[in-house]
Amino acid sequence: LQGDTLSARAWTFIPAWSDLPGSISGGITGTGASEVLMVASPAGSGGEPLIFRLSPGEYLIEDLTAGRYTISCFVDWNGNETWNPGEPYGAWPGVVEVLPGSDTPEVDVQVVP
């Protein structure tokens, strides 16, 4: 903002975020396993990764706290909820932004051997 008509005014801008959760959706391909684990890790802000058990194909994860996440997916052959070398793995190439009250679609992940 600029101009001489603003000289008597003060402006304060406060970033506002909502407490509404958001969601992500997409498809998981590339594996014949009946179940995969998807991990949504908060990007750049710390926090614990969220783990979801999903079937390959179309998926919807609801009630995610709004924010930015990295998304990965793997077949957990040994059941320890941690990716280990040799387990098929895939990741979304970049950061997914989950907006409050809306769905972030087309977060497609291909799991490769």
Backbone as CSV, one residue per row, in Angstrom:
resi,resn,N_x,N_y,N_z,CA_x,CA_y,CA_z,C_x,C_y,C_z
1,LEU,0.839,-1.175,0.000,0.000,0.000,0.000,0.882,1.235,0.000
2,GLN,0.470,2.222,-0.762,1.223,3.463,-0.777,0.305,4.594,-1.206
3,GLY,0.780,5.810,-1.042,0.015,6.988,-1.456,-0.171,7.946,-0.305
4,ASP,-0.377,9.214,-0.627,-0.491,10.233,0.417,-1.809,10.166,1.175
5,THR,-2.821,9.459,0.667,-4.093,9.377,1.391,-4.023,8.390,2.558
6,LEU,-2.935,7.641,2.677,-2.795,6.677,3.764,-1.963,7.215,4.921
7,SER,-1.551,8.446,4.864,-0.645,8.979,5.879,-1.251,8.987,7.285
8,ALA,-2.533,9.075,7.428,-3.151,9.110,8.749,-3.640,7.735,9.186
9,ARG,-3.315,6.714,8.468,-3.811,5.374,8.775,-2.649,4.437,9.125
10,ALA,-2.937,3.512,9.978,-1.982,2.448,10.291,-2.626,1.118,9.907
11,TRP,-1.876,0.287,9.265,-2.378,-1.008,8.828,-1.598,-2.106,9.531
12,THR,-2.317,-3.079,10.029,-1.693,-4.248,10.618,-2.229,-5.464,9.898
13,PHE,-1.313,-6.269,9.359,-1.706,-7.485,8.678,-1.290,-8.670,9.536
14,ILE,-2.255,-9.510,9.843,-2.004,-10.684,10.666,-2.351,-11.912,9.847
15,PRO,-1.387,-12.828,9.662,-1.731,-14.041,8.923,-2.769,-14.845,9.693
16,ALA,-3.780,-15.282,9.005,-4.846,-16.047,9.650,-4.880,-17.448,9.065
17,TRP,-4.983,-18.428,9.912,-5.083,-19.808,9.484,-6.268,-20.394,10.219
18,SER,-6.841,-21.374,9.685,-8.035,-21.967,10.266,-7.675,-23.235,11.016
19,ASP,-8.500,-23.588,11.978,-8.327,-24.856,12.685,-9.000,-26.010,11.952
20,LEU,-9.700,-25.705,10.845,-10.349,-26.763,10.082,-9.303,-27.697,9.489
21,PRO,-9.546,-29.000,9.548,-8.613,-29.921,8.893,-8.858,-29.935,7.389
22,GLY,-7.897,-30.462,6.675,-8.032,-30.651,5.241,-7.879,-32.123,4.910
23,SER,-7.722,-32.422,3.630,-7.546,-33.807,3.217,-6.677,-33.869,1.970
24,ILE,-6.163,-35.057,1.687,-5.463,-35.310,0.433,-6.084,-36.550,-0.199
25,SER,-6.017,-36.623,-1.513,-6.539,-37.784,-2.226,-5.701,-38.021,-3.466
26,GLY,-5.807,-39.221,-3.981,-5.066,-39.569,-5.185,-5.098,-41.058,-5.403
27,GLY,-4.029,-41.578,-6.009,-3.954,-42.997,-6.293,-2.584,-43.550,-5.954
28,ILE,-2.563,-44.816,-5.565,-1.320,-45.527,-5.282,-1.225,-46.655,-6.301
29,THR,-0.139,-46.677,-7.068,0.048,-47.685,-8.106,1.422,-48.327,-7.968
30,GLY,1.651,-49.370,-8.787,2.981,-49.948,-8.908,3.283,-51.116,-7.994
31,THR,2.323,-51.565,-7.210,2.580,-52.684,-6.314,1.412,-53.660,-6.339
32,GLY,1.732,-54.923,-6.174,0.703,-55.938,-6.080,0.359,-56.276,-4.640
33,ALA,0.978,-55.566,-3.697,0.705,-55.820,-2.273,-0.733,-55.426,-1.945
34,SER,-1.309,-56.073,-0.959,-2.682,-55.755,-0.569,-2.758,-54.551,0.357
35,GLU,-1.632,-54.180,0.970,-1.610,-53.049,1.894,-0.276,-52.320,1.792
36,VAL,-0.334,-51.004,1.908,0.861,-50.163,1.947,0.724,-49.196,3.117
37,LEU,1.827,-48.625,3.527,1.798,-47.565,4.528,2.108,-46.256,3.834
38,MET,1.287,-45.250,4.069,1.562,-43.906,3.573,1.976,-43.071,4.766
39,VAL,3.054,-42.316,4.591,3.594,-41.478,5.659,3.484,-40.020,5.233
40,ALA,2.807,-39.221,6.046,2.707,-37.773,5.832,3.558,-37.110,6.908
41,SER,4.709,-36.577,6.490,5.637,-35.946,7.436,5.520,-34.435,7.333
42,PRO,5.302,-33.727,8.454,5.258,-32.264,8.400,6.543,-31.719,7.792
43,ALA,6.412,-30.822,6.840,7.573,-30.274,6.123,8.031,-28.974,6.769
44,GLY,9.264,-28.949,7.217,9.880,-27.729,7.708,9.414,-27.232,9.056
45,SER,8.517,-27.949,9.729,8.036,-27.444,11.007,8.199,-28.449,12.135
46,GLY,8.854,-29.542,11.863,8.978,-30.564,12.887,7.661,-31.289,13.060
47,GLY,7.550,-32.037,14.094,6.324,-32.784,14.335,6.490,-34.236,13.938
48,GLU,5.617,-35.043,14.462,5.653,-36.483,14.225,5.013,-36.834,12.889
49,PRO,5.611,-37.747,12.146,4.982,-38.232,10.910,3.684,-38.960,11.229
50,LEU,2.734,-38.857,10.322,1.457,-39.554,10.439,1.495,-40.755,9.517
51,ILE,1.068,-41.918,10.001,1.121,-43.155,9.228,-0.296,-43.642,8.978
52,PHE,-0.567,-44.002,7.716,-1.884,-44.480,7.313,-1.737,-45.816,6.594
53,ARG,-2.528,-46.804,6.975,-2.566,-48.092,6.276,-3.622,-47.981,5.179
54,LEU,-3.186,-48.223,3.942,-4.081,-48.069,2.803,-3.959,-49.258,1.868
55,SER,-4.972,-49.450,1.058,-4.912,-50.405,-0.037,-4.482,-49.658,-1.282
56,PRO,-3.694,-50.288,-2.156,-3.353,-49.628,-3.419,-4.624,-49.281,-4.195
57,GLY,-4.536,-48.270,-5.016,-5.690,-47.765,-5.752,-6.016,-46.359,-5.280
58,GLU,-7.246,-45.952,-5.478,-7.676,-44.621,-5.068,-7.753,-44.541,-3.539
59,TYR,-7.375,-43.394,-2.980,-7.422,-43.219,-1.529,-7.880,-41.799,-1.184
60,LEU,-8.303,-41.630,0.050,-8.664,-40.328,0.615,-8.232,-40.343,2.077
61,ILE,-7.420,-39.379,2.463,-7.021,-39.221,3.869,-7.642,-37.925,4.354
62,GLU,-8.524,-38.038,5.325,-9.237,-36.874,5.858,-8.670,-36.480,7.217
63,ASP,-9.101,-35.333,7.687,-8.758,-34.821,9.015,-7.262,-34.603,9.213
64,LEU,-6.572,-34.150,8.155,-5.176,-33.750,8.291,-5.119,-32.304,8.750
65,THR,-4.295,-32.025,9.715,-4.096,-30.647,10.142,-3.559,-29.857,8.954
66,ALA,-4.131,-28.690,8.699,-3.670,-27.866,7.579,-2.186,-27.576,7.734
67,GLY,-1.475,-27.609,6.618,-0.042,-27.368,6.641,0.621,-27.984,5.429
68,ARG,1.935,-28.120,5.505,2.722,-28.663,4.396,3.315,-29.996,4.803
69,TYR,3.256,-30.963,3.871,3.694,-32.326,4.158,4.531,-32.882,3.011
70,THR,5.459,-33.773,3.348,6.062,-34.644,2.358,5.327,-35.978,2.468
71,ILE,5.097,-36.612,1.326,4.303,-37.836,1.284,5.150,-38.968,0.718
72,SER,5.202,-40.076,1.435,5.867,-41.270,0.935,4.985,-42.480,1.206
73,CYS,5.298,-43.557,0.507,4.469,-44.751,0.597,5.384,-45.962,0.425
74,PHE,5.163,-47.010,1.204,5.993,-48.199,1.071,5.243,-49.442,1.511
75,VAL,5.737,-50.589,1.045,5.213,-51.886,1.468,6.019,-52.298,2.694
76,ASP,5.336,-52.465,3.815,6.003,-52.768,5.086,6.060,-54.277,5.297
77,TRP,6.991,-54.941,4.619,7.071,-56.395,4.675,7.307,-56.927,6.073
78,ASN,8.076,-56.237,6.891,8.385,-56.785,8.218,7.490,-56.232,9.337
79,GLY,6.565,-55.333,9.015,5.589,-54.860,9.992,6.100,-53.908,11.048
80,ASN,7.269,-53.273,10.837,7.799,-52.381,11.870,7.430,-50.906,11.664
81,GLU,6.592,-50.616,10.672,6.128,-49.250,10.359,7.264,-48.289,10.046
82,THR,8.385,-48.815,9.588,9.540,-48.030,9.166,10.020,-48.598,7.849
83,TRP,10.346,-47.708,6.885,10.875,-48.205,5.624,12.257,-48.790,5.849
84,ASN,12.478,-49.963,5.291,13.773,-50.636,5.357,14.263,-50.894,3.935
85,PRO,15.582,-50.877,3.714,16.110,-51.178,2.383,15.535,-52.495,1.862
86,GLY,15.147,-52.491,0.611,14.557,-53.675,-0.008,13.046,-53.649,-0.045
87,GLU,12.407,-52.805,0.775,10.953,-52.697,0.738,10.558,-51.727,-0.377
88,PRO,9.588,-52.110,-1.221,9.152,-51.228,-2.300,8.711,-49.865,-1.748
89,TYR,9.084,-48.788,-2.465,8.932,-47.429,-1.943,8.551,-46.464,-3.069
90,GLY,7.817,-45.423,-2.731,7.519,-44.337,-3.658,7.261,-43.070,-2.873
91,ALA,7.372,-41.916,-3.539,7.154,-40.635,-2.854,6.573,-39.617,-3.819
92,TRP,5.793,-38.692,-3.288,5.293,-37.566,-4.051,6.479,-36.618,-4.253
93,PRO,6.711,-36.160,-5.503,7.896,-35.335,-5.782,7.709,-33.876,-5.402
94,GLY,7.812,-33.576,-4.139,7.670,-32.198,-3.681,6.902,-32.143,-2.384
95,VAL,6.427,-30.963,-2.068,5.689,-30.739,-0.826,4.209,-30.573,-1.162
96,VAL,3.358,-31.213,-0.379,1.910,-31.119,-0.545,1.384,-30.113,0.463
97,GLU,0.635,-29.123,-0.011,0.033,-28.151,0.892,-1.415,-28.539,1.142
98,VAL,-1.735,-28.787,2.405,-3.087,-29.130,2.818,-3.738,-27.855,3.327
99,LEU,-4.779,-27.433,2.636,-5.476,-26.203,3.005,-6.639,-26.525,3.933
100,PRO,-6.967,-25.632,4.844,-8.052,-25.905,5.780,-9.390,-26.027,5.067
101,GLY,-10.121,-27.070,5.412,-11.471,-27.242,4.887,-11.567,-27.662,3.436
102,SER,-10.453,-28.074,2.821,-10.542,-28.485,1.419,-9.656,-29.693,1.153
103,ASP,-9.889,-30.315,-0.018,-9.127,-31.488,-0.424,-8.018,-31.082,-1.375
104,THR,-6.837,-31.652,-1.188,-5.736,-31.499,-2.134,-5.731,-32.773,-2.975
105,PRO,-6.204,-32.696,-4.232,-6.348,-33.895,-5.044,-5.088,-34.240,-5.827
106,GLU,-5.123,-35.405,-6.453,-4.092,-35.870,-7.376,-2.712,-36.021,-6.747
107,VAL,-2.680,-36.410,-5.484,-1.410,-36.730,-4.840,-1.183,-38.219,-5.118
108,ASP,-0.701,-38.490,-6.323,-0.518,-39.859,-6.809,0.902,-40.329,-6.514
109,VAL,1.016,-41.548,-6.009,2.322,-42.109,-5.663,2.465,-43.464,-6.360
110,GLN,3.592,-43.644,-7.048,3.903,-44.934,-7.639,4.969,-45.610,-6.785
111,VAL,4.625,-46.790,-6.288,5.543,-47.571,-5.471,6.367,-48.438,-6.426
112,VAL,7.679,-48.394,-6.292,8.556,-49.177,-7.164,9.406,-50.121,-6.332
113,PRO,9.795,-51.271,-6.929,10.614,-52.242,-6.185,11.970,-51.685,-5.797
